[in-house]
């Protein structure tokens, strides 16, 4: 079983200087172009048997564009949403620094941001959907998952069985691709954050 993990394209929040998280911004025109270029590449080189996506507009929009190219079913999974950043969602980063400053030592892992979730809850959510996917979709050869940068990092940690307090993270650029493989006795990373599809297509 292969898991093709895909980050959404550029969203409107990227241009506004705001905290995104659960704020529901759509793709920009560039984001749509990135998603179309990615969709054509994936259809040719890594076509999935099914697509799972976050319901947030930027991820759902990217997944719908991918679906046009590959023609398989698209299902929405709410657990694939980005970190629930509560009161910060949609707030400008400058205002957030003043109104909701981080504690000097950082926020403890078990304490949620106001109206949001804690880092531990975020990690557990990634663990939960990871295990659900490998159980419920094990009959598929390749499953595409369209989600968000922060969530993808947590999902890869779950794949690697990293501890909750792991200091490692995994960056994902716009429409970046990660390919993970699960075998009977091994979990294999084929590649991380691949953006070959954008080279020469988008400057």
N, C-alpha and C positions, 0 to 999 in steps of 0.2 A: 504494500500500500504506500502510495506517495501522497504527500501533502504539499501542494503548491500554495504558498502563502504570498498574498499580494497586498501591498498598501494602496490606498486610494490615490488618485491624482491630486494636483494642487487644488486647494479649496479657497473660498473667498476669505476665510479667516487668516490665511497665510499673508494676505495683502493688507489686512486691517490692523495687525499688531495686537491681536486680542488672544486671550486664552481660549482654546477651542474645547477639547474634551467632549462634553456632552452637548455643547452648543451646536446646533444643527445647521451648518453652513453647506451650501451646494458647491459643486465643482465650478471653477472658473473656466473660461474658454480654453486656456492652456491646459487645465486639468482634463477637460474633455478630449483634447488632442492627445495628451499623454495616454489616456485610457484607450483611445482608439488605436494608437500605435502599439500599446501593450497587447490589446486584444488580438490584433493581426499576428503579432509575434507568437503569442501563446497558442493560438489556433494552429499555427504552422508547426511549432516545435514541441509544445507541451500541452496538447488539448486535454482538458479534464473531462471526467465522466459526469460530474455534478459540481455546482458552485454553491457555496455557503457564504452568506454575507451579513455584515452588520446592518441594522435598519437605518443608521444615520445616513443622511442624504449623500454625503461625499463618497461613502463606501458603497451604498446601494446603487448610486449612479454609475460608479466604476464597474460594479458587477453586472449591471444591465447592459453596459456597452460590451463587456467581455462576452456575455451570453449571446449577443447578436452575432458574434464571430464564431462561437463554438457550437451553439444550438442545443446545449444540454439544459437540464432543469436548474433553476435558481431557487434556493430556499433561504429564508431569513432566519438567523439565529440571534436572539437578543443578547446572549452572553458574549458575542463578538464585538460589542460596543467598546468604545474607548473608555479610559478611566473616568469614573464619575467625579468630576472636579467641583461639584456642588456650586457654591456661591461664586466661583471663579469663571464659570462657563459664560463665554461671550464678553467678559469684562476686559477692558484694556489692561495691558501689562503694567503700565505706569500707575493706574488707579489701584490695581490689585496690590502692588508693592506697598502702598500707603494704607489701604483699607484692611488688607488681610496679610500682614507681614508674616513670613515664616518664623517660627521660634529660632533663637540663636543656634541651638543644637539640632535643628531640624525637627520635623514632626515625627513622633514615635510611630513605628510600623502599625501598631494596633489602633491608633487614634484616627478616626476619619476626619477629612476636611469637612467644614460645616455644610450640611445638606448633601454631602457626598459619601464616598467610601474610603476606607483605609487602604494602605498599601497591601496589608495582609488579605483584606477582602478582595482586592483586585487580583492578587496572585491566586487566591483560591478559585475565583471565577475562571481564570485561565486554565487552571488544573481541571476544573469541572467540565468545561467545554472540550478540552483536549481529550479527556477520557470518554466523553459522550461521542465525539466524532470517531475515534478509533474503534468504538464498540458498534455504534449505529450504522456506520458507513463502511464497515470492513469489507463489504462485498464489491466495493469500487476499487479500480486500479489506481486512479488519481483523483483526488478531491482538491478543488481550488477553494481557498478561503480568502475572502476580501475583507480586510479590516483596517486597523489604524496602527500608527507607529508604536505608541506605548503598549497597546495590547499585544502586538506582534512580538515585542521583546519579552513580555511575560509568557507568551505561548511557547516561544523557543526555550525559555528557562524550564517550562513544564516538560517539554520534549527531552531536554537534557537532564532532567531530574535534579536540577540545581536547588539548593536550600533556599528558604524564604529570604534570608538575609544576604543572599549572594550580591556581591558588588559588581557583577558583570551585567552589561546590557548589550542590546543588539540594535544598531541603528538601521532605519529603513528610509530610503528616499522616496520621492513621488513615484508611484507605480513600481517600486522595487520588488523583485521576486526572490523568494527563498524556496528551495526545494529540499524537503525532508523525506526520508524513506524509513519505513518501519518494516523490519523483517522479523521472523520468528524469534531470533536471539540477538538482534542488533538494531540500533537506531543510528541512521547514517545521515550526515549533512552532505548533500550533493553540492549546494552552493548557497551563498547568502547575499542578499541585497543586489542582485544582478539587474543592471539597467542597460544591457546591450541593445535592447529594442529602441532606446531613445537616441543612440549614437547616430549622428548624421541626419536624423529626422527632425529633432527639435533643438534649436540653439538656445 
